[in-house]
Amino acid sequence: MINLQNKPVLLLGIGNILMGDEGVGVHAIERVKNFELPEWMDILDGGTGGFHLLEYFEKYRHVVMIDATLDDKGAGKWRKIKPRYANDFPRAMSTHDIGLKDLVSALHLSGRLPEISLYVISIASIQQQGIYLTDEVSNGLDEVLTDIINTMQKPEEELAVAALDM
């Protein structure tokens, strides 16, 4: 049996909550606060990312991130990727793009990069102001959280493999 206590997982929401849909990762963390999470999973509102998140990337074996992206896929569409290098992140990440990519590069160069599963949810604009998500992005976030929750409900052995192989 795999001991998940030795392989902690962090669910990390990234974004600026004052910029509408761009804050989808922060909204994700607010929503999961109402869920019963496994002992081996922590959650963190990472705000606009960057080097202040370094200690968290060093502490956890696997980081599951939720963030917004600008692309042509349509608002609310999402996908899961496994970035290993800064250039594996979507080209048009939002306002915190530079700091997060630099952080990933630094961790990779130092050999301390954890496994990363990145859920990106497409948004229409980073110019939107306000603290609410559009319906399309909110629905996409619901789908992402359902995917994460379904993964967490697997038996412990399966879950350990899934968390590390996401």
C-alpha positions as CSV (number, residue, x, y, z in Angstrom):
1,M,0.0,0.0,0.0
2,I,1.4,3.4,-0.9
3,N,1.6,5.9,1.9
4,L,0.3,9.2,0.6
5,Q,1.5,11.0,3.7
6,N,5.0,10.8,2.2
7,K,3.7,12.3,-1.1
8,P,1.6,15.3,-0.2
9,V,-0.4,17.1,-2.9
10,L,-1.1,20.8,-3.1
11,L,-4.2,22.2,-4.9
12,L,-3.0,25.6,-5.9
13,G,-5.3,28.3,-7.4
14,I,-3.7,31.1,-9.3
15,G,-5.2,34.4,-10.4
16,N,-6.2,37.9,-9.6
17,I,-9.7,37.9,-8.1
18,L,-10.2,41.6,-9.0
19,M,-10.0,40.8,-12.7
20,G,-13.1,38.7,-13.2
21,D,-12.5,35.4,-15.0
22,E,-8.7,35.9,-14.6
23,G,-9.2,35.0,-10.9
24,V,-10.7,31.5,-11.7
25,G,-7.9,29.7,-9.7
26,V,-8.7,31.8,-6.6
27,H,-12.4,31.1,-7.1
28,A,-11.5,27.3,-7.3
29,I,-9.9,27.4,-3.9
30,E,-12.8,29.3,-2.4
31,R,-15.2,26.6,-3.7
32,V,-13.1,23.6,-2.5
33,K,-13.1,25.0,1.0
34,N,-16.6,23.6,1.3
35,F,-15.5,20.1,0.3
36,E,-14.2,17.3,2.5
37,L,-10.7,16.9,1.2
38,P,-8.3,14.0,1.9
39,E,-5.8,14.5,4.7
40,W,-2.9,14.3,2.2
41,M,-4.1,17.3,0.2
42,D,-3.6,21.0,1.1
43,I,-5.2,23.9,-0.7
44,L,-3.7,27.3,-1.3
45,D,-4.8,30.6,-2.9
46,G,-1.7,31.5,-4.8
47,G,-2.9,34.9,-5.9
48,T,-0.9,36.2,-8.8
49,G,1.9,33.6,-8.5
50,G,5.5,34.3,-8.8
51,F,8.5,33.6,-6.6
52,H,6.6,34.0,-3.4
53,L,5.2,30.5,-4.1
54,L,8.7,28.9,-4.2
55,E,8.4,27.4,-0.7
56,Y,5.2,25.6,-1.7
57,F,6.7,24.1,-4.8
58,E,9.6,22.8,-2.7
59,K,7.4,21.4,0.0
60,Y,5.0,19.3,-2.1
61,R,5.7,16.3,-4.3
62,H,2.8,17.1,-6.6
63,V,1.2,20.4,-7.3
64,V,-2.2,20.5,-9.0
65,M,-2.7,24.1,-10.3
66,I,-5.8,25.8,-11.6
67,D,-5.3,29.0,-13.7
68,A,-6.8,31.0,-16.5
69,T,-5.4,31.2,-20.0
70,L,-6.1,33.4,-23.1
71,D,-6.5,31.3,-26.2
72,D,-8.9,30.7,-29.0
73,K,-10.7,27.7,-27.4
74,G,-13.7,29.7,-26.1
75,A,-14.4,30.9,-22.6
76,G,-15.0,28.1,-20.1
77,K,-13.2,25.4,-22.1
78,W,-10.5,23.7,-20.1
79,R,-7.7,21.2,-20.5
80,K,-5.2,19.5,-18.2
81,I,-1.5,19.6,-19.1
82,K,1.7,18.4,-17.4
83,P,4.3,21.1,-17.8
84,R,7.9,20.2,-17.0
85,Y,9.5,23.3,-18.4
86,A,8.5,27.0,-18.5
87,N,7.8,26.7,-22.3
88,D,5.3,23.9,-21.6
89,F,2.9,26.4,-20.1
90,P,0.3,27.8,-22.5
91,R,1.7,30.7,-24.5
92,A,-0.8,33.3,-23.4
93,M,-1.1,32.8,-19.7
94,S,-2.6,35.7,-17.8
95,T,-1.0,38.6,-15.9
96,H,1.2,36.5,-13.6
97,D,2.7,34.6,-16.5
98,I,6.3,35.8,-16.2
99,G,6.8,35.2,-12.5
100,L,5.3,31.7,-12.6
101,K,7.3,30.6,-15.6
102,D,10.5,32.0,-14.0
103,L,9.7,30.0,-10.9
104,V,9.2,26.8,-12.8
105,S,12.5,27.4,-14.7
106,A,14.4,28.0,-11.5
107,L,13.0,24.9,-9.8
108,H,13.8,22.8,-12.9
109,L,17.4,24.0,-13.0
110,S,17.9,23.3,-9.3
111,G,16.4,19.8,-9.6
112,R,13.6,20.6,-7.2
113,L,10.6,20.8,-9.5
114,P,7.6,18.8,-8.2
115,E,5.2,17.0,-10.5
116,I,2.8,19.5,-11.8
117,S,-0.7,19.0,-13.2
118,L,-2.1,22.3,-14.6
119,Y,-5.7,22.8,-15.3
120,V,-6.1,25.8,-17.6
121,I,-9.5,27.4,-18.2
122,S,-9.9,29.6,-21.2
123,I,-11.1,33.2,-20.6
124,A,-12.1,35.8,-23.2
125,S,-10.1,38.7,-21.7
126,I,-7.9,39.8,-18.9
127,Q,-9.4,43.3,-19.2
128,Q,-12.5,42.3,-17.4
129,Q,-12.9,44.1,-14.0
130,G,-14.9,42.8,-11.1
131,I,-14.9,39.9,-8.6
132,Y,-17.3,37.5,-10.3
133,L,-16.8,34.8,-13.0
134,T,-18.8,34.7,-16.2
135,D,-21.2,31.8,-16.5
136,E,-19.1,30.1,-19.1
137,V,-15.9,30.2,-16.9
138,S,-17.9,29.3,-13.8
139,N,-19.3,26.2,-15.6
140,G,-15.8,25.3,-16.8
141,L,-14.5,25.5,-13.3
142,D,-17.3,23.2,-12.1
143,E,-16.1,20.6,-14.6
144,V,-12.5,21.0,-13.5
145,L,-13.4,20.5,-9.8
146,T,-15.5,17.5,-10.7
147,D,-12.5,16.0,-12.5
148,I,-10.2,16.6,-9.5
149,I,-12.8,15.3,-7.0
150,N,-13.4,12.1,-9.1
151,T,-9.6,11.6,-9.0
152,M,-9.5,12.0,-5.3
153,Q,-12.3,9.5,-4.7
154,K,-10.3,6.5,-6.1
155,P,-9.0,3.9,-3.8
156,E,-5.7,4.9,-2.1
157,E,-3.4,2.9,-4.3
158,E,-5.0,4.1,-7.5
159,L,-5.1,7.6,-6.2
160,A,-1.4,7.7,-5.4
161,V,-0.6,6.6,-8.9
162,A,-3.2,9.0,-10.4
163,A,-1.9,11.9,-8.4
164,L,1.6,11.3,-9.5
165,D,0.7,10.5,-13.1
166,M,-2.0,13.2,-13.6
